[in-house]
């Protein structure tokens, strides 16, 4: 069975801490990149992940109103919306690039999102 390669950019203050709180380890097909804030995830990082062979990319941020840097998560969401249009121009389906929120206390939510992302990308198949 195809096991997709997923790169996850996780906010240090919430999402990365949520991953630590996860009741079980996340799948080995997910490579986590710890960033200080989701607002610091440059779209070029995401494009580079695809170029390096990622089948899917996940950006996890603090919930609205909880950003350590006040509005980094809002900036990340705005960039993500623009990035989806750029990816479509390159033939990359929007389901391969997900943006979501995970707080430091949401380990179960982290696992749920990783599982959903893996299943969605697996259904799409290997990126050509």
DRENTORKOL-3810 file (N, C-alpha, C; in nm, 4 decimals):
REM DRENTORKOL-3810
@n.u->0.0836; n.v->-0.1182; n.w->0.0000; ca.u->0.0000; ca.v->0.0000; ca.w->0.0000; c.u->0.0883; c.v->0.1248; c.w->0.0000
@n.u->0.0453; n.v->0.2245; n.w->-0.0768; ca.u->0.1160; ca.v->0.3522; ca.w->-0.0852; c.u->0.1101; c.v->0.4247; c.w->0.0493
@n.u->0.2248; n.v->0.4631; n.w->0.0995; ca.u->0.2340; ca.v->0.5377; ca.w->0.2254; c.u->0.2862; c.v->0.6775; c.w->0.1912
@n.u->0.1998; n.v->0.7786; n.w->0.1936; ca.u->0.2406; ca.v->0.9131; ca.w->0.1515; c.u->0.3440; c.v->0.9756; c.w->0.2447
@n.u->0.4306; n.v->1.0539; n.w->0.1842; ca.u->0.5288; ca.v->1.1322; ca.w->0.2604; c.u->0.4665; c.v->1.2683; c.w->0.2877
@n.u->0.4519; n.v->1.2999; n.w->0.4154; ca.u->0.3890; ca.v->1.4259; ca.w->0.4552; c.u->0.4873; c.v->1.5068; c.w->0.5391
@n.u->0.4970; n.v->1.6351; n.w->0.5069; ca.u->0.5785; ca.v->1.7278; ca.w->0.5846; c.u->0.4829; c.v->1.8161; c.w->0.6626
@n.u->0.5030; n.v->1.8230; n.w->0.7935; ca.u->0.4181; ca.v->1.9052; ca.w->0.8789; c.u->0.4964; c.v->2.0193; c.w->0.9406
@n.u->0.4536; n.v->2.1414; n.w->0.9160; ca.u->0.5127; ca.v->2.2599; ca.w->0.9787; c.u->0.4271; c.v->2.2915; c.w->1.1006
@n.u->0.4849; n.v->2.2789; n.w->1.2202; ca.u->0.4103; ca.v->2.2938; ca.w->1.3450; c.u->0.4619; c.v->2.4105; c.w->1.4269
@n.u->0.3685; n.v->2.4939; n.w->1.4707; ca.u->0.3985; ca.v->2.6063; ca.w->1.5590; c.u->0.4574; c.v->2.5531; c.w->1.6907
@n.u->0.5645; n.v->2.6118; n.w->1.7340; ca.u->0.6323; ca.v->2.5701; ca.w->1.8568; c.u->0.5423; c.v->2.5772; c.w->1.9792
@n.u->0.4614; n.v->2.6815; n.w->1.9891; ca.u->0.3882; ca.v->2.7097; ca.w->2.1124; c.u->0.2613; c.v->2.6283; c.w->2.1290
@n.u->0.1995; n.v->2.5897; n.w->2.0195; ca.u->0.0728; ca.v->2.5160; ca.w->2.0305; c.u->0.0799; c.v->2.3797; c.w->1.9628
@n.u->0.0924; n.v->2.3781; n.w->1.8320; ca.u->0.0827; ca.v->2.2534; ca.w->1.7571; c.u->0.1925; c.v->2.1535; c.w->1.7921
@n.u->0.3158; n.v->2.2026; n.w->1.8055; ca.u->0.4254; ca.v->2.1125; ca.w->1.8404; c.u->0.4052; c.v->2.0569; c.w->1.9812
@n.u->0.3593; n.v->2.1419; n.w->2.0707; ca.u->0.3294; ca.v->2.0965; ca.w->2.2072; c.u->0.2130; c.v->1.9975; c.w->2.2056
@n.u->0.1150; n.v->2.0197; n.w->2.1171; ca.u->0.0035; ca.v->1.9259; ca.w->2.1021; c.u->0.0505; c.v->1.7905; c.w->2.0522
@n.u->0.1483; n.v->1.7921; n.w->1.9622; ca.u->0.2059; ca.v->1.6664; ca.w->1.9128; c.u->0.2731; c.v->1.5921; c.w->2.0276
@n.u->0.3401; n.v->1.6655; n.w->2.1159; ca.u->0.4038; ca.v->1.6037; ca.w->2.2332; c.u->0.3000; c.v->1.5412; c.w->2.3267
@n.u->0.1840; n.v->1.6016; n.w->2.3326; ca.u->0.0786; ca.v->1.5521; ca.w->2.4212; c.u->0.0005; c.v->1.4350; c.w->2.3609
@n.u->0.0265; n.v->1.4074; n.w->2.2334; ca.u->-0.0460; ca.v->1.2994; ca.w->2.1658; c.u->-0.0303; c.v->1.1698; c.w->2.2442
@n.u->-0.1408; n.v->1.1002; n.w->2.2589; ca.u->-0.1421; ca.v->0.9760; ca.w->2.3370; c.u->-0.0560; c.v->0.8679; c.w->2.2729
@n.u->-0.0417; n.v->0.8725; n.w->2.1414; ca.u->0.0437; ca.v->0.7755; ca.w->2.0733; c.u->0.1292; c.v->0.8500; c.w->1.9722
@n.u->0.2353; n.v->0.7878; n.w->1.9295; ca.u->0.3261; ca.v->0.8518; ca.w->1.8349; c.u->0.2575; c.v->0.8684; c.w->1.7002
@n.u->0.2915; n.v->0.9747; n.w->1.6302; ca.u->0.2360; ca.v->0.9952; ca.w->1.4972; c.u->0.3083; c.v->0.9051; c.w->1.3974
@n.u->0.2453; n.v->0.8794; n.w->1.2840; ca.u->0.3023; ca.v->0.7849; ca.w->1.1875; c.u->0.4405; c.v->0.8274; c.w->1.1388
@n.u->0.5242; n.v->0.7309; n.w->1.1045; ca.u->0.6602; ca.v->0.7624; ca.w->1.0597; c.u->0.6648; c.v->0.8297; c.w->0.9225
@n.u->0.5536; n.v->0.8311; n.w->0.8497; ca.u->0.5524; ca.v->0.8964; ca.w->0.7192; c.u->0.5374; c.v->1.0483; c.w->0.7312
@n.u->0.5249; n.v->1.0991; n.w->0.8539; ca.u->0.5110; ca.v->1.2427; ca.w->0.8772; c.u->0.6424; c.v->1.2986; c.w->0.9303
@n.u->0.6994; n.v->1.3915; n.w->0.8546; ca.u->0.8219; ca.v->1.4595; ca.w->0.8978; c.u->0.7823; c.v->1.5947; c.w->0.9552
@n.u->0.8092; n.v->1.6137; n.w->1.0824; ca.u->0.7702; ca.v->1.7368; ca.w->1.1516; c.u->0.8830; c.v->1.8393; c.w->1.1460
@n.u->0.8446; n.v->1.9606; n.w->1.1082; ca.u->0.9366; ca.v->2.0743; ca.w->1.1100; c.u->0.8814; c.v->2.1718; c.w->1.2124
@n.u->0.9578; n.v->2.1948; n.w->1.3166; ca.u->0.9163; ca.v->2.2851; ca.w->1.4254; c.u->0.9521; c.v->2.4284; c.w->1.3868
@n.u->0.8513; n.v->2.5154; n.w->1.3861; ca.u->0.8735; ca.v->2.6569; ca.w->1.3553; c.u->0.8266; c.v->2.7391; c.w->1.4747
@n.u->0.8848; n.v->2.8540; n.w->1.4952; ca.u->0.8466; ca.v->2.9355; ca.w->1.6104; c.u->0.7030; c.v->2.9855; c.w->1.5993
@n.u->0.6568; n.v->3.0073; n.w->1.4757; ca.u->0.5198; ca.v->3.0545; ca.w->1.4544; c.u->0.4762; c.v->3.0118; c.w->1.3150
@n.u->0.3498; n.v->2.9744; n.w->1.3018; ca.u->0.2985; ca.v->2.9368; ca.w->1.1702; c.u->0.3082; c.v->3.0542; c.w->1.0730
@n.u->0.3058; n.v->3.1747; n.w->1.1248; ca.u->0.3199; ca.v->3.2939; ca.w->1.0418; c.u->0.4569; c.v->3.3067; c.w->0.9791
@n.u->0.5521; n.v->3.2278; n.w->1.0260; ca.u->0.6880; ca.v->3.2298; ca.w->0.9705; c.u->0.7082; c.v->3.1244; c.w->0.8618
@n.u->0.6035; n.v->3.0481; n.w->0.8310; ca.u->0.6147; ca.v->2.9460; ca.w->0.7266; c.u->0.6030; c.v->3.0161; c.w->0.5914
@n.u->0.7156; n.v->3.0302; n.w->0.5260; ca.u->0.7215; ca.v->3.0940; ca.w->0.3952; c.u->0.6659; c.v->2.9969; c.w->0.2912
@n.u->0.5849; n.v->3.0428; n.w->0.1985; ca.u->0.5343; ca.v->2.9537; ca.w->0.0937; c.u->0.6452; c.v->2.8794; c.w->0.0199
@n.u->0.7633; n.v->2.9390; n.w->0.0137; ca.u->0.8761; ca.v->2.8719; ca.w->-0.0511; c.u->0.9149; c.v->2.7447; c.w->0.0238
@n.u->0.8959; n.v->2.7413; n.w->0.1562; ca.u->0.9242; ca.v->2.6194; ca.w->0.2335; c.u->0.8336; c.v->2.5061; c.w->0.1862
@n.u->0.7083; n.v->2.5409; n.w->0.1615; ca.u->0.6106; ca.v->2.4406; ca.w->0.1188; c.u->0.6425; c.v->2.3920; c.w->-0.0220
@n.u->0.6749; n.v->2.4844; n.w->-0.1110; ca.u->0.7124; ca.v->2.4457; ca.w->-0.2469; c.u->0.8384; c.v->2.3594; c.w->-0.2460
@n.u->0.9316; n.v->2.3935; n.w->-0.1584; ca.u->1.0553; ca.v->2.3146; ca.w->-0.1471; c.u->1.0246; c.v->2.1729; c.w->-0.0968
@n.u->0.9295; n.v->2.1596; n.w->-0.0056; ca.u->0.8911; ca.v->2.0271; ca.w->0.0441; c.u->0.8366; c.v->1.9411; c.w->-0.0695
@n.u->0.7519; n.v->2.0006; n.w->-0.1542; ca.u->0.6997; ca.v->1.9255; ca.w->-0.2687; c.u->0.8115; c.v->1.8885; c.w->-0.3653
@n.u->0.9012; n.v->1.9828; n.w->-0.3888; ca.u->1.0127; ca.v->1.9576; ca.w->-0.4804; c.u->1.1016; c.v->1.8447; c.w->-0.4284
@n.u->1.1116; n.v->1.8334; n.w->-0.2961; ca.u->1.1949; ca.v->1.7291; ca.w->-0.2341; c.u->1.1225; c.v->1.5940; c.w->-0.2272
@n.u->0.9971; n.v->1.5883; n.w->-0.2755; ca.u->0.9282; ca.v->1.4605; ca.w->-0.2822; c.u->0.8109; c.v->1.4413; c.w->-0.1879
@n.u->0.7715; n.v->1.5461; n.w->-0.1166; ca.u->0.6553; ca.v->1.5326; ca.w->-0.0276; c.u->0.5296; c.v->1.5105; c.w->-0.1105
@n.u->0.4430; n.v->1.4240; n.w->-0.0616; ca.u->0.3136; ca.v->1.4013; ca.w->-0.1255; c.u->0.2064; c.v->1.4934; c.w->-0.0674
@n.u->0.2320; n.v->1.5454; n.w->0.0516; ca.u->0.1392; ca.v->1.6356; ca.w->0.1174; c.u->0.2118; c.v->1.7234; c.w->0.2177
@n.u->0.1560; n.v->1.8399; n.w->0.2428; ca.u->0.2139; ca.v->1.9340; ca.w->0.3395; c.u->0.1028; c.v->1.9816; c.w->0.4317
@n.u->0.1360; n.v->1.9883; n.w->0.5590; ca.u->0.0425; ca.v->2.0270; ca.w->0.6627; c.u->0.1018; c.v->2.1434; c.w->0.7412
@n.u->0.0226; n.v->2.2491; n.w->0.7603; ca.u->0.0642; ca.v->2.3617; ca.w->0.8437; c.u->-0.0340; c.v->2.3680; c.w->0.9595
@n.u->0.0181; n.v->2.3534; n.w->1.0806; ca.u->-0.0664; ca.v->2.3585; ca.w->1.1999; c.u->-0.0309; c.v->2.4809; c.w->1.2828
@n.u->-0.1344; n.v->2.5553; n.w->1.3197; ca.u->-0.1177; ca.v->2.6827; ca.w->1.3891; c.u->-0.1923; c.v->2.6830; c.w->1.5212
@n.u->-0.1688; n.v->2.7880; n.w->1.5981; ca.u->-0.2471; ca.v->2.8131; ca.w->1.7191; c.u->-0.3893; c.v->2.8510; c.w->1.6766
@n.u->-0.4837; n.v->2.8270; n.w->1.7641; ca.u->-0.6218; ca.v->2.8678; ca.w->1.7364; c.u->-0.6302; c.v->3.0203; c.w->1.7293
@n.u->-0.7271; n.v->3.0733; n.w->1.6520; ca.u->-0.7448; ca.v->3.2190; ca.w->1.6456; c.u->-0.7565; c.v->3.2798; c.w->1.7859
@n.u->-0.6825; n.v->3.3869; n.w->1.8067; ca.u->-0.6828; ca.v->3.4544; ca.w->1.9359; c.u->-0.5808; c.v->3.4003; c.w->2.0345
@n.u->-0.5152; n.v->3.2888; n.w->2.0023; ca.u->-0.4190; ca.v->3.2270; ca.w->2.0945; c.u->-0.2743; c.v->3.2347; c.w->2.0478
@n.u->-0.2480; n.v->3.3055; n.w->1.9397; ca.u->-0.1121; ca.v->3.3099; ca.w->1.8852; c.u->-0.0171; c.v->3.3810; c.w->1.9823
@n.u->0.0952; n.v->3.3180; n.w->2.0089; ca.u->0.1984; ca.v->3.3743; ca.w->2.0959; c.u->0.2490; c.v->3.5083; c.w->2.0405
@n.u->0.2443; n.v->3.5199; n.w->1.9080; ca.u->0.2913; ca.v->3.6416; ca.w->1.8412; c.u->0.1738; c.v->3.7272; c.w->1.7912
@n.u->0.0615; n.v->3.7161; n.w->1.8559; ca.u->-0.0596; ca.v->3.7954; ca.w->1.8344; c.u->-0.1374; c.v->3.7577; c.w->1.7075
@n.u->-0.0741; n.v->3.7667; n.w->1.5895; ca.u->-0.1492; ca.v->3.7453; ca.w->1.4660; c.u->-0.0769; c.v->3.6594; c.w->1.3631
@n.u->0.0224; n.v->3.5868; n.w->1.4038; ca.u->0.0965; ca.v->3.5012; ca.w->1.3108; c.u->0.0079; c.v->3.3970; c.w->1.2446
@n.u->-0.0850; n.v->3.3423; n.w->1.3216; ca.u->-0.1740; ca.v->3.2404; ca.w->1.2644; c.u->-0.2667; c.v->3.3004; c.w->1.1577
@n.u->-0.3057; n.v->3.4251; n.w->1.1737; ca.u->-0.3892; ca.v->3.4908; ca.w->1.0725; c.u->-0.3092; c.v->3.5120; c.w->0.9433
@n.u->-0.1826; n.v->3.5498; n.w->0.9590; ca.u->-0.0960; ca.v->3.5667; ca.w->0.8416; c.u->-0.0767; c.v->3.4333; c.w->0.7707
@n.u->-0.0586; n.v->3.3273; n.w->0.8490; ca.u->-0.0393; ca.v->3.1943; ca.w->0.7902; c.u->-0.1626; c.v->3.1509; c.w->0.7125
@n.u->-0.2806; n.v->3.1763; n.w->0.7665; ca.u->-0.4037; ca.v->3.1397; ca.w->0.6973; c.u->-0.4168; c.v->3.2171; c.w->0.5661
@n.u->-0.3875; n.v->3.3459; n.w->0.5671; ca.u->-0.3954; ca.v->3.4272; ca.w->0.4453; c.u->-0.2975; c.v->3.3759; c.w->0.3404
@n.u->-0.1757; n.v->3.3421; n.w->0.3821; ca.u->-0.0765; ca.v->3.2876; ca.w->0.2883; c.u->-0.1220; c.v->3.1539; c.w->0.2322
@n.u->-0.1823; n.v->3.0736; n.w->0.3167; ca.u->-0.2275; ca.v->2.9415; ca.w->0.2731; c.u->-0.3323; c.v->2.9537; c.w->0.1625
@n.u->-0.4251; n.v->3.0456; n.w->0.1788; ca.u->-0.5298; ca.v->3.0652; ca.w->0.0777; c.u->-0.4696; c.v->3.1046; c.w->-0.0569
@n.u->-0.3705; n.v->3.1904; n.w->-0.0548; ca.u->-0.3024; ca.v->3.2312; ca.w->-0.1783; c.u->-0.2219; c.v->3.1136; c.w->-0.2336
@n.u->-0.1542; n.v->3.0431; n.w->-0.1467; ca.u->-0.0712; ca.v->2.9300; ca.w->-0.1884; c.u->-0.1532; c.v->2.8222; c.w->-0.2589
@n.u->-0.2741; n.v->2.7979; n.w->-0.2143; ca.u->-0.3578; ca.v->2.6962; ca.w->-0.2785; c.u->-0.3807; c.v->2.7287; c.w->-0.4259
@n.u->-0.3941; n.v->2.8571; n.w->-0.4584; ca.u->-0.4106; ca.v->2.8965; ca.w->-0.5986; c.u->-0.2827; c.v->2.8707; c.w->-0.6776
@n.u->-0.1687; n.v->2.8996; n.w->-0.6166; ca.u->-0.0399; ca.v->2.8757; ca.w->-0.6830; c.u->-0.0203; c.v->2.7259; c.w->-0.7060
@n.u->-0.0511; n.v->2.6460; n.w->-0.6050; ca.u->-0.0358; ca.v->2.5015; ca.w->-0.6182; c.u->-0.1244; c.v->2.4472; c.w->-0.7297
@n.u->-0.2465; n.v->2.4972; n.w->-0.7400; ca.u->-0.3389; ca.v->2.4529; ca.w->-0.8454; c.u->-0.2800; c.v->2.4805; c.w->-0.9831
@n.u->-0.2117; n.v->2.5941; n.w->-0.9975; ca.u->-0.1474; ca.v->2.6267; ca.w->-1.1245; c.u->-0.0371; c.v->2.5272; c.w->-1.1595
@n.u->0.0171; n.v->2.4619; n.w->-1.0571; ca.u->0.1231; ca.v->2.3626; ca.w->-1.0775; c.u->0.0680; c.v->2.2197; c.w->-1.0752
@n.u->-0.0632; n.v->2.2081; n.w->-1.0755; ca.u->-0.1247; ca.v->2.0756; ca.w->-1.0807; c.u->-0.1251; c.v->2.0006; c.w->-0.9489
@n.u->-0.1081; n.v->2.0711; n.w->-0.8381; ca.u->-0.1087; ca.v->2.0074; ca.w->-0.7062; c.u->-0.2452; c.v->2.0309; c.w->-0.6423
@n.u->-0.3148; n.v->1.9207; n.w->-0.6128; ca.u->-0.4491; ca.v->1.9284; ca.w->-0.5566; c.u->-0.4487; c.v->1.9959; c.w->-0.4200
@n.u->-0.5558; n.v->2.0700; n.w->-0.3906; ca.u->-0.5643; ca.v->2.1425; ca.w->-0.2636; c.u->-0.5657; c.v->2.0485; c.w->-0.1435
@n.u->-0.6144; n.v->1.9263; n.w->-0.1608; ca.u->-0.6175; ca.v->1.8298; ca.w->-0.0502; c.u->-0.4771; c.v->1.7876; c.w->-0.0074
@n.u->-0.3773; n.v->1.8184; n.w->-0.0868; ca.u->-0.2387; ca.v->1.7843; ca.w->-0.0528; c.u->-0.1731; c.v->1.8900; c.w->0.0363
@n.u->-0.2429; n.v->1.9996; n.w->0.0601; ca.u->-0.1869; ca.v->2.1076; ca.w->0.1425; c.u->-0.2951; c.v->2.1544; c.w->0.2390
@n.u->-0.2807; n.v->2.1172; n.w->0.3639; ca.u->-0.3846; ca.v->2.1466; ca.w->0.4630; c.u->-0.3335; c.v->2.2449; c.w->0.5683
@n.u->-0.4216; n.v->2.3341; n.w->0.6076; ca.u->-0.3961; ca.v->2.4282; ca.w->0.7175; c.u->-0.5002; c.v->2.3995; c.w->0.8246
@n.u->-0.4551; n.v->2.3909; n.w->0.9496; ca.u->-0.5498; ca.v->2.3643; ca.w->1.0577; c.u->-0.4928; c.v->2.4184; c.w->1.1884
@n.u->-0.5718; n.v->2.4041; n.w->1.2946; ca.u->-0.5352; ca.v->2.4550; ca.w->1.4262; c.u->-0.5272; c.v->2.3411; c.w->1.5264
@n.u->-0.4228; n.v->2.3439; n.w->1.6092; ca.u->-0.4075; ca.v->2.2481; ca.w->1.7185; c.u->-0.3464; c.v->2.3234; c.w->1.8361
@n.u->-0.4102; n.v->2.3140; n.w->1.9520; ca.u->-0.3549; ca.v->2.3791; ca.w->2.0716; c.u->-0.2624; c.v->2.2821; c.w->2.1445
@n.u->-0.1935; n.v->2.3335; n.w->2.2426; ca.u->-0.0981; ca.v->2.2524; ca.w->2.3189; c.u->-0.1655; c.v->2.1378; c.w->2.3926
@n.u->-0.2930; n.v->2.1503; n.w->2.4212; ca.u->-0.3635; ca.v->2.0464; ca.w->2.4969; c.u->-0.4381; c.v->1.9464; c.w->2.4075
@n.u->-0.4275; n.v->1.9618; n.w->2.2753; ca.u->-0.5074; ca.v->1.8813; ca.w->2.1833; c.u->-0.4280; c.v->1.7702; c.w->2.1148
@n.u->-0.3684; n.v->1.6833; n.w->2.1933; ca.u->-0.2941; ca.v->1.5712; ca.w->2.1369; c.u->-0.3801; c.v->1.4803; c.w->2.0520
@n.u->-0.5025; n.v->1.4533; n.w->2.0970; ca.u->-0.5934; ca.v->1.3679; ca.w->2.0200; c.u->-0.6321; c.v->1.4342; c.w->1.8876
@n.u->-0.6516; n.v->1.5636; n.w->1.8893; ca.u->-0.6847; ca.v->1.6363; ca.w->1.7656; c.u->-0.5674; c.v->1.6302; c.w->1.6685
@n.u->-0.4471; n.v->1.6407; n.w->1.7198; ca.u->-0.3283; ca.v->1.6306; ca.w->1.6352; c.u->-0.3273; c.v->1.4966; c.w->1.5617
@n.u->-0.3487; n.v->1.3878; n.w->1.6351; ca.u->-0.3507; ca.v->1.2543; ca.w->1.5745; c.u->-0.4636; c.v->1.2439; c.w->1.4711
@n.u->-0.5791; n.v->1.3003; n.w->1.5027; ca.u->-0.6938; ca.v->1.2977; ca.w->1.4110; c.u->-0.6605; c.v->1.3687; c.w->1.2795
@n.u->-0.5981; n.v->1.4850; n.w->1.2879; ca.u->-0.5628; ca.v->1.5620; ca.w->1.1684; c.u->-0.4576; c.v->1.4888; c.w->1.0862
@n.u->-0.3565; n.v->1.4342; n.w->1.1522; ca.u->-0.2522; ca.v->1.3595; ca.w->1.0813; c.u->-0.3139; c.v->1.2400; c.w->1.0090
@n.u->-0.4025; n.v->1.1693; n.w->1.0753; ca.u->-0.4674; ca.v->1.0522; ca.w->1.0158; c.u->-0.5534; c.v->1.0925; c.w->0.8967
@n.u->-0.6327; n.v->1.1993; n.w->0.9113; ca.u->-0.7166; ca.v->1.2475; ca.w->0.8010; c.u->-0.6313; c.v->1.2892; c.w->0.6820
@n.u->-0.5228; n.v->1.3593; n.w->0.7091; ca.u->-0.4346; ca.v->1.4057; ca.w->0.6018; c.u->-0.3713; c.v->1.2875; c.w->0.5300
@n.u->-0.3223; n.v->1.1922; n.w->0.6052; ca.u->-0.2609; ca.v->1.0733; ca.w->0.5461; c.u->-0.3616; c.v->0.9991; c.w->0.4594
@n.u->-0.4829; n.v->0.9804; n.w->0.5095; ca.u->-0.5864; ca.v->0.9096; ca.w->0.4335; c.u->-0.6230; c.v->0.9851; c.w->0.3053
@n.u->-0.6353; n.v->1.1174; n.w->0.3143; ca.u->-0.6714; ca.v->1.1979; ca.w->0.1977; c.u->-0.5639; c.v->1.1909; c.w->0.0896
@n.u->-0.4384; n.v->1.2024; n.w->0.1315; ca.u->-0.3280; ca.v->1.1981; ca.w->0.0350; c.u->-0.3114; c.v->1.0574; c.w->-0.0209
@n.u->-0.3305; n.v->0.9578; n.w->0.0627; ca.u->-0.3231; ca.v->0.8181; ca.w->0.0153; c.u->-0.4276; c.v->0.7954; c.w->-0.0944
@n.u->-0.5482; n.v->0.8484; n.w->-0.0763; ca.u->-0.6551; ca.v->0.8329; ca.w->-0.1743; c.u->-0.6206; c.v->0.9016; c.w->-0.3072
@n.u->-0.5459; n.v->1.0108; n.w->-0.3002; ca.u->-0.5056; ca.v->1.0808; ca.w->-0.4214; c.u->-0.3938; c.v->1.0070; c.w->-0.4952
@n.u->-0.3163; n.v->0.9300; n.w->-0.4219; ca.u->-0.2045; ca.v->0.8577; ca.w->-0.4818; c.u->-0.0766; c.v->0.9383; c.w->-0.4812
@n.u->0.0287; n.v->0.8750; n.w->-0.5278; ca.u->0.1603; ca.v->0.9401; ca.w->-0.5304; c.u->0.1556; c.v->1.0611; c.w->-0.6227
@n.u->0.2201; n.v->1.1660; n.w->-0.5790; ca.u->0.2276; ca.v->1.2875; ca.w->-0.6602; c.u->0.3232; c.v->1.2635; c.w->-0.7755
@n.u->0.2806; n.v->1.3020; n.w->-0.8946; ca.u->0.3669; ca.v->1.2777; ca.w->-1.0116; c.u->0.4534; c.v->1.3947; c.w->-1.0445
END
